């Protein structure tokens, strides 16, 4: 690694480092997820799901839906980490057995036990099979609507580690019983084990999203309450340890953190000249605080914003060129055609012919990814 250890790390270094380290050379699906450490999932398709839009830049010859199709054969798990998504089993094991923040009533525990026995007998079960067998009825969901109580119970059982997602059926999770390891619960209560696992989880999050301003690092550690609720009280100490072991510098009034083995001012971090449309959940985009600092404009995810109040669009995709996010695109598929519109921070598209050719190439890649080539 070539770098000048005496050279001050600048914001320009951090920007190039953030883009280049995340957009590594495309590789296999399994290796790409291993390098990322975690891939956030989202059900909206505009024009494809977030996990697919993330992976298409990092997996060779990736097509929309490849993750869902290949998931049953890969050593991956769906679960909640700092948000919901896919991660290698070695990382998933760091959070389990998970102790939920709420205690089940005796009736709820008995209901879950009956469902678990049913699933063990079937091997893998679609939620509608559970609902047909138990007739749990309806409940109010998170959005104020109505959902099958069976679906909600399965979600909770999955979160608690009783179930795993075996595969997807048309986007719906199909569940199987999860094997438990004897003695693991007792081990997880050990203070040293808890601290070491929390450190590993923090490092995993930092590896995914580095470099991070201090406030964003604290936000990520706070989000670990969802992935490892049993260690909620340990988050403060874990954050303090992370700030001691991570690489760091104070730049233009902000403290920044990154993996200690990496050097943001290394000449290895050289973003290419490609044009890319990124999902709102891409690791380059996810930290809105960092986004504002790097590119001096506010990107906002507006899918849940009333249409009249949207400024960028329902599912605006940040538009990256070199190391700069210069605008956004809204892309849909209608009548078998890819339809798109773009907005630019500077008010108009760059006049450079290299940008125009790069954007045309990106749209061609997007068509191929969506199975529209030809």
C-alpha positions in Angstrom: 0.0 0.0 0.0 1.5 3.3 -1.1 0.9 6.3 1.2 2.7 9.0 3.0 2.2 8.5 6.7 3.1 12.1 7.3 0.5 13.5 4.8 -2.6 14.9 6.4 -5.8 13.1 5.5 -8.2 15.5 3.7 -11.9 15.4 2.8 -10.9 14.7 -0.8 -9.0 11.7 0.4 -12.0 10.5 2.4 -14.4 10.9 -0.6 -12.2 9.0 -3.0 -11.6 6.3 -0.3 -15.3 5.9 0.4 -16.2 5.4 -3.3 -13.3 3.3 -4.3 -13.3 0.9 -1.4 -17.0 0.2 -1.8 -17.0 -0.2 -5.5 -14.4 -3.0 -5.6 -13.8 -5.0 -8.7 -16.9 -7.1 -9.5 -16.6 -10.7 -8.2 -18.8 -13.7 -7.4 -22.1 -13.2 -5.5 -20.8 -15.0 -2.4 -17.5 -13.1 -2.4 -19.2 -9.8 -2.9 -21.5 -10.2 0.0 -18.5 -11.4 2.1 -16.6 -8.2 1.1 -19.5 -6.0 1.9 -20.3 -7.9 5.1 -24.0 -7.2 4.9 -26.5 -6.1 2.2 -29.5 -4.1 3.1 -32.8 -5.3 1.7 -35.9 -3.4 0.8 -39.1 -4.7 -1.0 -39.7 -1.7 -3.3 -38.9 -2.4 -6.9 -38.0 0.8 -8.7 -36.9 -0.6 -11.1 -35.6 -3.4 -8.9 -35.1 -4.2 -5.2 -32.4 -2.4 -3.3 -30.4 -5.5 -2.7 -30.2 -6.3 -6.4 -29.4 -2.7 -7.3 -26.6 -2.8 -4.7 -25.1 -6.0 -5.9 -25.3 -5.3 -9.7 -22.3 -2.9 -9.3 -20.3 -5.5 -7.4 -21.1 -8.9 -8.8 -20.0 -10.0 -12.3 -22.9 -10.5 -14.7 -25.5 -10.0 -12.0 -29.2 -10.1 -12.9 -32.2 -8.8 -10.9 -33.3 -11.6 -8.6 -30.1 -13.6 -8.6 -29.7 -13.2 -4.8 -33.2 -14.6 -4.2 -32.7 -17.4 -6.6 -29.3 -18.4 -5.3 -29.8 -17.7 -1.6 -30.8 -21.3 -0.6 -27.4 -22.6 -1.9 -25.2 -19.9 -0.3 -24.0 -19.7 3.3 -26.2 -16.7 4.0 -28.9 -15.6 6.4 -31.6 -13.1 6.2 -31.9 -11.2 9.5 -31.8 -7.8 11.2 -28.3 -6.3 11.7 -28.2 -2.5 11.8 -31.1 -2.8 9.4 -32.7 -5.8 7.7 -30.9 -7.7 5.0 -28.5 -10.5 4.1 -25.3 -11.4 5.7 -22.8 -14.4 5.9 -23.6 -17.0 8.5 -20.3 -16.3 10.3 -21.5 -12.7 10.9 -25.1 -13.8 11.7 -23.8 -16.1 14.5 -22.3 -13.1 16.3 -25.9 -11.9 17.2 -27.4 -15.2 18.3 -29.0 -16.6 20.4 -30.8 -13.3 20.5 -32.8 -12.3 23.6 -35.8 -10.1 22.6 -36.6 -7.0 24.5 -40.1 -8.1 25.3 -41.2 -11.2 27.2 -43.9 -13.5 25.7 -47.0 -14.3 27.7 -47.5 -18.0 28.4 -50.2 -18.1 25.8 -48.0 -16.5 23.2 -45.1 -18.9 24.0 -47.4 -21.9 23.7 -48.6 -20.6 20.4 -45.1 -20.2 19.1 -44.1 -23.7 20.3 -47.0 -25.2 18.4 -46.0 -23.3 15.2 -42.4 -24.4 15.6 -43.4 -28.1 16.0 -45.6 -27.7 12.9 -42.7 -26.3 10.9 -40.3 -28.9 12.1 -42.7 -31.5 10.8 -43.0 -29.9 7.4 -39.4 -28.9 6.9 -40.1 -25.5 5.2 -43.4 -23.6 5.4 -45.0 -20.7 3.6 -46.9 -18.3 5.9 -50.2 -19.2 4.3 -49.7 -22.9 5.3 -49.4 -21.8 8.9 -52.4 -19.5 8.6 -54.5 -22.2 7.1 -53.6 -24.7 9.8 -53.9 -22.5 12.8 -56.3 -19.7 11.7 -54.7 -17.1 13.9 -56.8 -14.3 12.4 -55.9 -10.7 11.7 -53.8 -8.1 13.5 -53.0 -4.4 13.0 -49.6 -4.1 11.4 -46.9 -1.4 11.7 -48.5 0.8 9.1 -52.0 0.7 10.6 -53.4 -1.8 8.2 -54.4 -5.4 8.6 -52.1 -8.4 8.4 -52.4 -12.1 9.1 -51.5 -12.8 12.7 -49.6 -15.9 11.5 -47.3 -13.8 9.4 -46.6 -11.5 12.3 -45.9 -14.4 14.6 -43.5 -15.9 12.1 -41.6 -12.6 11.8 -41.2 -12.5 15.5 -40.1 -16.1 15.7 -37.5 -15.4 13.0 -36.2 -12.4 14.9 -35.9 -14.4 18.1 -33.8 -17.0 16.2 -36.4 -19.9 16.4 -36.7 -19.8 12.6 -34.6 -19.0 9.6 -35.5 -17.9 6.1 -35.0 -21.0 3.9 -35.9 -19.3 0.6 -38.3 -16.8 -0.9 -41.4 -17.7 -2.9 -42.5 -14.8 -5.1 -40.8 -12.5 -2.6 -42.5 -14.1 0.4 -40.3 -15.6 3.1 -40.5 -19.4 3.5 -39.4 -20.5 6.9 -37.6 -23.5 8.4 -36.8 -24.3 12.0 -33.3 -23.1 13.1 -31.0 -25.6 14.9 -29.7 -24.4 18.2 -26.3 -25.1 19.7 -26.2 -26.5 23.2 -24.4 -24.3 25.7 -24.5 -21.2 23.5 -27.0 -19.3 25.7 -24.8 -19.7 28.7 -21.7 -18.6 26.8 -23.5 -15.5 25.5 -24.0 -14.3 29.0 -20.2 -14.2 29.6 -19.1 -10.6 29.8 -15.9 -11.2 27.8 -17.8 -13.0 25.0 -20.4 -10.3 24.9 -17.8 -7.6 24.7 -15.8 -9.4 22.0 -18.9 -10.0 19.9 -20.1 -6.4 20.2 -16.6 -5.3 19.0 -16.9 -7.6 16.1 -20.4 -6.3 15.2 -19.2 -2.7 15.4 -16.2 -3.5 13.2 -18.5 -5.2 10.7 -20.7 -2.1 10.5 -17.7 0.2 10.2 -16.2 -2.0 7.4 -19.4 -1.7 5.5 -19.9 2.1 5.8 -16.5 3.6 6.4 -15.3 6.3 6.5 -17.7 7.6 9.1 -18.1 10.9 10.9 -18.3 10.4 14.6 -22.1 11.1 14.8 -22.7 8.4 12.1 -20.5 5.9 14.0 -22.6 6.5 17.1 -25.8 6.1 15.1 -24.6 2.7 13.8 -23.7 1.5 17.2 -27.1 2.6 18.4 -28.7 0.6 15.6 -27.1 -2.6 17.0 -29.9 -2.5 19.6 -32.0 -4.1 16.9 -29.5 -6.8 15.9 -28.3 -7.6 19.4 -30.9 -6.4 21.9 -29.4 -8.6 24.7 -26.4 -6.3 24.7 -28.1 -2.9 24.6 -26.4 -1.8 27.8 -23.0 -2.5 26.3 -23.2 -0.2 23.4 -21.6 2.8 25.1 -18.5 0.8 26.1 -18.3 -0.7 22.6 -18.4 2.7 21.0 -15.6 4.0 23.3 -13.5 0.9 22.5 -14.1 1.4 18.8 -12.9 5.0 18.9 -9.7 3.8 20.4 -8.9 1.0 17.9 -10.1 2.5 14.6 -8.1 4.7 12.4 -9.3 8.3 12.9 -8.6 12.0 12.1 -10.2 15.3 12.7 -11.0 17.0 9.4 -12.7 20.3 8.8 -14.4 20.2 12.3 -15.5 16.5 12.2 -13.9 13.4 13.7 -13.8 10.6 11.2 -13.3 6.8 11.7 -12.3 3.9 9.5 -10.8 0.4 9.8 -7.3 0.7 11.4 -5.6 -1.4 8.7 -6.7 1.0 5.9 -5.2 4.4 4.9 -7.6 6.8 3.3 -4.7 8.8 1.8 -3.3 5.8 0.0 -2.9 6.1 -3.8 -4.7 2.8 -4.2 -8.1 4.6 -3.7 -8.8 5.8 -7.2 -12.4 5.8 -8.3 -12.9 5.0 -12.0 -14.5 7.3 -14.5 -17.8 5.3 -14.8 -21.3 6.6 -14.4 -23.5 4.7 -11.9 -27.0 4.9 -10.6 -27.0 3.9 -7.0 -29.9 2.6 -4.8 -30.9 4.9 -1.9 -29.5 2.1 0.4 -26.2 1.7 -1.3 -23.3 1.9 1.2 -22.0 5.0 -0.6 -25.3 6.7 -0.1 -26.7 5.3 3.1 -25.2 7.8 5.5 -27.1 11.0 4.7 -24.9 13.0 7.0 -21.7 11.9 5.2 -23.5 12.4 1.9 -24.1 16.1 2.7 -20.5 16.6 3.7 -19.0 14.9 0.7 -21.2 16.4 -2.0 -22.7 19.5 -0.4 -26.3 18.7 -1.2 -29.1 16.9 0.6 -30.3 13.6 -0.8 -33.6 12.4 0.7 -35.5 9.1 0.2 -39.0 10.2 -0.8 -40.9 6.9 -1.4 -43.0 7.6 1.7 -43.3 11.4 1.1 -46.6 12.6 -0.2 -46.2 13.1 -4.0 -46.9 16.8 -3.9 -44.0 17.3 -1.4 -41.4 15.3 -3.4 -38.4 17.2 -4.7 -36.4 14.4 -6.3 -38.9 11.6 -7.0 -40.5 8.5 -5.6 -37.3 6.4 -5.8 -34.6 8.8 -7.0 -31.3 7.0 -7.6 -28.2 9.0 -6.8 -26.1 9.5 -9.9 -22.4 8.9 -9.4 -19.7 10.1 -11.8 -16.1 9.6 -10.9 -16.1 10.4 -7.1 -19.0 12.8 -7.3 -22.7 12.4 -6.9 -23.9 15.0 -9.3 -27.6 14.4 -9.5 -30.3 11.7 -9.5 -32.3 9.6 -11.8 -35.9 8.2 -11.7 -36.1 4.9 -13.6 -39.1 2.7 -14.3 -40.1 -0.1 -16.6 -43.3 0.5 -18.6 -44.6 -1.4 -21.6 -41.4 -3.3 -21.7 -39.2 -0.2 -22.0 -36.9 1.5 -19.6 -38.1 5.0 -18.9 -35.9 7.5 -17.2 -35.5 11.1 -16.2 -32.6 12.9 -14.5 -32.0 15.9 -12.3 -28.7 17.6 -11.7 -27.4 19.5 -8.7 -25.8 22.0 -11.1 -29.1 22.5 -12.9 -28.0 20.7 -16.1 -26.0 17.6 -17.2 -22.3 17.9 -17.6 -21.3 18.9 -21.1 -18.4 16.4 -21.2 -19.0 13.8 -23.8 -17.4 11.2 -21.5 -20.3 11.7 -19.1 -22.9 11.3 -21.9 -21.2 8.1 -23.1 -20.9 6.8 -19.5 -24.6 7.4 -18.8 -25.6 5.6 -22.0 -23.4 2.7 -20.9 -25.0 2.6 -17.5 -28.5 2.6 -18.9 -27.4 -0.3 -21.2 -26.1 -2.2 -18.2 -29.3 -1.5 -16.3 -31.4 -3.0 -19.2 -29.2 -6.1 -19.2 -29.5 -6.4 -15.4 -33.3 -6.2 -15.8 -33.4 -8.8 -18.6 -34.3 -6.2 -21.3 -31.2 -6.4 -23.4 -31.6 -6.6 -27.2 
